[in-house]
Amino acid sequence: MKRLMAVMLLAMFSMGLTACNTVAGAGKDVQKVGEKVEDKAQDCKDGKC
């Protein structure tokens, strides 16, 4: 029983880390897209569209 609990806790912990990495990666992707939109908006504002 202790072994099963240990395996379950380990599985839950590793899934949690994977989810954090996935969310962090998605956040970085969204941030990069936002930066590109800001750059394009600035270019258009400067008349370079």
Secondary structure, 3 states (H helix, E strand, C coil): CHHHHHHHHHHHHHHHHHHHHHHHHHHHHHHHHHHHHHHHHHHHHCCCC
